[in-house]
């Protein structure tokens, strides 16, 4: 009887661990996608060789929405950053919270 109970507890614990690991894997997959999008946007901003665009923070949520923040000297610079982000693969929307100085 003790042996059956012990085997049942071990099996239940193994099943719980497998479920947790599967959940972690799905979370990790979405995080990787987010960081890839963020990196793509930051690279495009840096490629413009405009120091005004390198001071902008870029974050991406798990749905592909890019959040821009920081400061820009002009509205045109802010708009350019948003346009660059929108034209990046994987981006579903852009939230531009850049403050124009």
Secondary structure, 3 states (H helix, E strand, C coil): CHHHHHHHHHHHHHHHHHHHHHHHHHHHHHHHHHHHHHHHHHHHHHHCCCCCCCCEEEEECCCCEEEEEEEECCHHHHHHHHHHHHCCCCCCEEEEEEEEC
